[in-house]
């Protein structure tokens, strides 16, 4: 494994692309197989209603998630983790994605309502809460958890181990676009084998516009990448929360009447597309802005002086020179060099207006090791000897 320009390169480019496509293939096979087998099991068990929705969803997650976890953990020295984190951090990440996406959707849809684009039906709170709770579980198992684990988890991490952030985001989104069409092929084959009906094969699901659907899916995929790469613990769960919020908002607002969601809106197709893309763009902007702010906060607190300089910076450094020691493993009494803390250095840079890492190394001498007034400072052999200005040459 070698390092080049700060990017880990565990192998050739074709191998990284192969792993990314493998993540997409796992999702396509799981989605097609889970839907077809789920339909067969629903018929065999004579299920109806919510259990008939939940069973295929559980099969998709059961087929996809363990496979990519085994693929990633089975690679010795694999790079970036999938981002699932601990159970406690997963809850925080999920809530973060849910809250940011829902807030952006409310803001954009509120603007659309004020503009007269959206006309709302009368809400039924009990039916709405019931729908949102049931839909959230199905959305997590059928789409959000397996898709994020295979694509924004395994596929993105595989590309990011080898490439930069932009290419990894675009590559993961391209794989995301291939999954729906590939899953219809898998579902058709499995459905024929188990004797159930399957939807028609195609690049877009039945009833979706073949042009608008890939555009929406591309923007959605890039938004999920923004959520995945935003700061915070368990970042993949932030993408899962964003995924669930997007599906919930769209199914209530644009499909609420057909799904008996307890609330719905009447929107023209053109305005619906603008509103969808608008709140996705707002969500991506929030996550991207958070990442940029965090990257500034993570600037190196120590090291060489930055190129930013000015009277305020120099004045602050001169003022702090007597009190901010620098250097490794130092004590004030031994005359060795000590290093200022990262928090102190960063705060100084912010107050001085020049960023972090602006305090130059200084030498702190103990009272015992400090030169006495009038003493001659002896340098190393071959160097000039500095004398106290108050002494005369003899």
N, C-alpha and C positions, 0 to 999 in steps of 0.2 A: 504494500500500500504506500502510495507516495502522495506528497503534498505539492500542489501547484497553485500559486496565487491564492492561498488560503482556502482552496476547495479540495476536499478529500476525493481522490480518484481511486476507487477500489478495483477498477478494471476497465476494459474498453467500453466505448460508448454503446456498442450494440448490445452488450450484456445488460446495461442499465435500462435501455429501451425494452429489451426482452422481459425483464422483471416487471416493468410497468405494464406491458401488455398482458403479462401473466396475471397481474392483479385484476385487470379488466376482464380477462377470461374467467377467472374464478367468480367474479360478480355475475357475469352473463350466464354462466352455467348454473349458479345457485338460483338466480332469479327465474330462469326458464324452467329448471327442474322443480324448484319449490312450488311454483304456480301450477304446473301440470300435475305433479304428485299430490299437491294439496287439494286440487279439484277432485282427483280420484278418491282420496281419502274422505273428503266431505261427502261424496256420494255413497261411499261404502258405509260410512258411519251415520248417514242420514242426518247430517248437521244442517242447521239453518241459522240465519241471523248473524249475530256477532261472532260466535264460535266458527262459523264458516269463513269469516274474514281473518280471524286470528290464526287458524291452523296453517294456511299457506305462508303467512308472514313469519311464523315461528320456524317453519322449515327453511326459508331462505336464510335467515340468520344462522341457523344450526349448520347449514351447508357451507356458508361463506366464511364466517368469523374464525372458526377453529383452523381452517386451512391457511389463511394468511398469517395467523399467529404462529403456526408451525413453520411456515416458510420464512418468516422474519427471524424468529428465535433460532431456527436451524442453521442460519448463516453465521459461521464464526467470524467475529470481528465486524459484524454489521454496523453500519453507521447510525444515522438518526433513529431514535425509537419511534414507534407508531404514534405516541402521544396520548395513550389511553390514561396513564397516570394511576393514582390510587383511587379507591372508591370515594374517599372524602373529596379529593380534588376533582374527581369526575363530576360530582354533583355541582360544585362551583362552576366548572367549565360549561356544563350543560345549561345551567341557569344564566350564565353570561351570554351565551349564544342566543338563548330564547329571549332574554330581555332586550338585547340590542336590536335584534331583527323585528320583534314585535313593536318596539318603540318607533323604529324607522317606518314600519308599515303604517302605524297609526298616524304619524306625522304626514306622510305622503297621501294617504287615503283621506285624511282630514282636509288637506288642501284640495283634493279632487272633489270632495263634498262641497266645500265652499265655492268652488268654481262651477258647480252644477253638473259635474260629470257623474256623480254617484247619487242614487236614490235608494234609501234604506227601507227595508221592511220593518214591521214591528217586532221587537225581540221577544223571545221566549227564554228567560234566563235558565230555567231548569233544563229545557231541552238543549240549550247551548252548552251548558256545563257538562251534561252527559255526553254530548257529541265530542267535545274537545278532549275529554278524558279517554273515551274509547278510541278516538282517532289517533291520539298521541301514541298509545301503545302499539297499534297496528303500524303507524308510520315509522316508529323506531325499529321494529322488527323486520318489516318488509323492505324499507328503503334506507332510512337514515343510518342505522348501525352498520348493516352490511356494506352499503355503498361507501360510507366514510372510512371504514376499516380497510376495505380493499383498494379504494382509489386515493382519497386524501391521506390515508394511512400508508399502505404498502406501496402503491404505485408512486405517490409523490416522494416518499422517503427514498425509494430506489433511484429515482431521477435526481433527487437533491444530493444524494451521496456522490454523484458524478458531475452534475451541472450546476449552474447558477439558479437563482430564484425565479427569474423570468421564464427561462426555458423550461424549468421544472413545472411551473404553473401552467404554461401553455400545453406542455406535453400531457400533463394529467387531465386537463380539460378535454384534449383531443381524445384520449382514451375514454373519458366519460361520455363523449358523444357517440362512441362506437358501441357502448354497452346495450342500449335499448334495442338496436337492430339485431345485435348478436343474440340477445336473450330471446327474441321472437323466433329465431331459427332453432335454438335449443328447445324452447317450449313446444314448437310444432313437432319436433322429433319425439320428445318424451310423451307428448299427448297422444300421438299416434300409437306409441308402444303400449300405453296404459288404457287406451280406448276412451279418451275424453276429447272434447272440442278444444281448439286452440285459436287465439286471435290471428288475423292475417299477418304475414311477415312484412316488414317494411322499416324504413328509417325512422318513422314517427308512429306513435300509437294510433289506433283507430280513432277517428274524430278530431285529430290534431292537424293543424296546418303544416304541410311539409317544409315550408320556409320559415314560418314564425317559430316553430317548435325548436329547431336547432339554434336559432338566435337566442331564444329565452334560455335554453339549456346551457349555452356557452356563458352567458352572463351569470347564471346561477352557479355554474361550476367555478368561475373566477371568484365569485363572492364566497363560496365555501373555502377556497384556497386562502382568501384573506382572513376568514375566521380561523382556519387551521394554523396560520402563521402568526396570529396576533399573540401578544404576550399573555402570560398566565399559565397556571398549572393545568395539566390535562388538556392541551389545545385541541386535540381531536374531538373531545366532547363539546367544545365550543362550536365546532363545525356541525356536530350532530344536533345540538340545540338549534342552530341556525336552520338546518334542514327541516326539523320538525316544525319550527315556527313558520317557515315558508309554506309548507304543505297545509298547515292548519289555517293560516290566513287565507290562502287561495281557496281552500275547500269551503270555508264559511262565506267569504265575500262573493266569490264568483260561482260557486256551486252549492250554496247553502240551501236553496229551494229544492234542488234535485236530491240532495243528501239528507233532507230533514234535519238540518243543523240547528234550527231554532232561530236563525238570523240569516239574512242574505241581502244582497245589493243588486240593483239593476244598473248595469254599466254597458256601454257600447263596446264592441270588440276592439276598436282602435284605442279608446280611452283605457280599457282594461290592460292592453299591452303597455301603454305608456306608464300606467300606475305600477304595474308589476316591475318593469325595468327600472322605474324611478326608485322604488323602495329597496330593490336589490342594490342599486348603485349607492344609495345612501348607507346601507348596511356595510358594503365593502369599504366605503370611505371612512366610516367610523373605525373599523378594524385596522385598516391601513394606517390611519392617523395614529392610533394607539401604538402600532408597531414602530412608527417613525419616532414618536416621542420616547418610547422605551429604548430605542437604539441610541438616542442622544444621551439618555441617562446612563447607559452602559458604557459610555466613552471611557477609555483607560484612565484610571486615576493616577497612575504613576508612569514613569518612563521619560523619554526625551521631551524636551519642551516643544510645545506646538508652535506653529508659525504665527499664530495670532499674538500680536503684541501691541502695546500702546501705553500711554502715560498712566492710565488707571491700573493696568496689569502690573507695570513695573513698580508703581507706588505701593500696590497691595503686597507684591512680593517683598519689597524692601521693608515694609512695615512688619511683615510676618517673619522676616529672616531670623530675628533673635529667638523666636518662640516655636518655630516649626523645624525640628530636626529632620534629617533624611539619611537614608542608608540602611543596610540590613543589620538586624540583630544588634541594636545599639542600646547603650545606657548613658544617661547624662553624666554619670560620675566617671566613666571610663574614657571619655573623649572619643568614643567610636561614633560612626555615622548611624543615625536612626532614620526611619522612613515615616513620613506623616501618614495618618490613616486615610483610606480612600474617601471616607465621608468628609473629612476636613478638607482635603485637596479639592474635591468636587465642589464643596460649598464655596471655597475661596474663588474658584474659577467662575462660578455663577455670579457671585457678588461683584467680581471684578469685570464681568461682562466679556470674558474671553474663553469660556468653556472650562473643562476640567484639565487636570494635569499641568497647571501653569506655575506651580511652586517649584523653583529650582532647588537642587540639592544644596544644603547648607551644612556646615560643620559646627557641631555644638561641643564646646570644651567645658570640662568641669572647672570648678574654682581652683582645684589643686593643679590642673594641667595648664591653666591659662598663663601666658607670659607675664612676668612682673614688669611694672613700669620701669622704663629705662633699660630693659634687658635687650640683648642682641639676639635676633632670631637667626638660628643657624640652619642653612639649607643643606641639601644633599651635595655631595662632592660634584664639582663642575658647574654649580649653579651660583647665581649672584647671592650675596649675603645682604639682607635688608637690615638696616639699622633704625633704631628709634629716632624720629626726627629731633628729639631733644638732646641727643648725645653728639659730641664733637669727634671728628677724626683725630687720631693721634699719629 
